[in-house]
Amino acid sequence: MGHLKDMGMNYFMHMIRAFSFAFEMFVGVVVLLIHGVIPSVFCKEASNRVADIYYRMKSGDSESNRILVRFNTKYKEDDLRRNWRVLINGEETLAHDVYINVPTETIVEPIATGEIKYHFLCWGSARFSENHIAVIE
C-alpha cells in the first residue's frame, strides 16, 4: 500500500477522503446538468468546484484552507480602516495587509445579495499577527 504511505493516511482516512471528493464531484455533476438546462445559473460554480477539488487532490493536504481575498470596499466604515477581507473556509477576517506565499488564481463569484465579487483564491494555512495575515503552505 505505497499510495497510502505516500499520502500519510491509513485505509479509512483515505476512504473517507476519496468518498468526500466523490460526493463533491457528484454535486458538480448535478450543477452542470442544471447549468446545461438553464445556462444563466451556476455559470462559474462547476469550474470553481473542479479547480478546488483538483488543488486539494494535487496538494494532498486535507488540512489546507480555502482562502479568498478581496478589497474591503467598506474600509471607511471600519474603525481600523482595514483594506482587505479575507475569507478562510467562509469565515471572514479583516486585515491591513495580506502576504500570500502559495499559488494564487483570480476567480469571480456571485454572493448572496446577487452581486459579483472578484477574489484571489489560494489554498494554505493562514498565520495572523495583529491586523496582518500571511498565507503559507
N, C-alpha and C positions, 0 to 999 in steps of 0.2 A: 504494500500500500504506500508506495513512494509519493503519490499525489497528496495523500493526507498529511504525510510528514512535511512535504514542501509547503503546504498551506498552514501548517501548525495547528491542525484540528484533529479531533477524534472522529470516528464514524458518525456519531449522532450530531455533533456540531456541524459537520459537513452536510449531512442530510437536511438539517433544518435550514441551513443557508441556501442549499440548492432548491428546496421547496419554496423558500421565500422569493428567490429570483423567479421561479416558475410561476408563482402567483402574480408577481408584478408584471411578468410578460403576458399572462392571461388577461390581466386588466388592460394592458396595452393593446392586445388584440381586440378586445371589446371596444375600446376607444377608437381604434382605426375603423372598425366596422361601422360605428355610429358616424364617424367623420366621412366615410365613404358615401353614406346615405344623405347626410346633412353637412355639406362642405364648410359651412360657416361656423361650425362648432369644433372644438378641440383642434384648432389649426396647428398648434405647436406642442400640444400635450404628448403625443406619441413620440415625436423626435426627442423631446426633453427626457421622457421616460427611458428611451433606448440609450441615450447618452449617459444618464445617471447609472443605469444598470451596467453598461459597458465599463465605466470608470471604476465602479466598485468591484466588478469582477477582475478587471485588469490589475487594480491595486492590491487585491487580495486582503484588503483591510476592512473588516466588518465594523471597526471602531471609527472609521472616517465619518466626519460630519459633513452634511451638505451645507455649504456656506454661500449665501448670496450677499452681495454688497451693492448698495446703490446710494446715490447722493440723497441727503436728507433735505428735501425741499422745504420742510418746516423748521429748519435750524434756527430761525429767528424767534420761534416760539419756545425753544429750549433754553432754559436759564444758562446752561453752559455752552450754548451755541455749537453743539457737536454736529459736524458736517456729514457724517456717514451713518447710514442704517445698515446694520449687519444682522442678517437672519441666520441663526445657527440651528439647523433642523427645525425651522419655523419659529423659533423664539428670537424676538428682536432685542438688540442691544444698540445703543448709540455710542459713537466714538468720534474723537477728534481726528485720529489717524488710523489707517489700516495698512499693515505691511503684509504682503502676500508672497510666499516663497514656494508656491506649488503651481503646476499648470492651471491656467485660468482660461475661461471662454466667456463670451458675452451671449446672453440669452434675452429673449423678450417673453414676458409672461403677463397674462391678464390677472388682475387681482379681484377680490370680492366686489368692489364697487363698480367693476366694469372697465376701470382704467387699465391702460397698458403700462407696464413698468419695465425698464431696461436694467439688467443686473450683470454684474460679474459673478460667474459661478465657479466655485472650486470645491475640492474635497480635501479635508485635512483636519488637523487639530488646532483649535484656537487657544491662544495664550493671551491673558488680559493683564494690563498694567495701567492702573488708573483709568484714563479715558482712551487708551491705545489698545489696539488688537493686532496680534501677529498671527498669521495662519501658516502653519508649518506641517510637514508630512509626519 
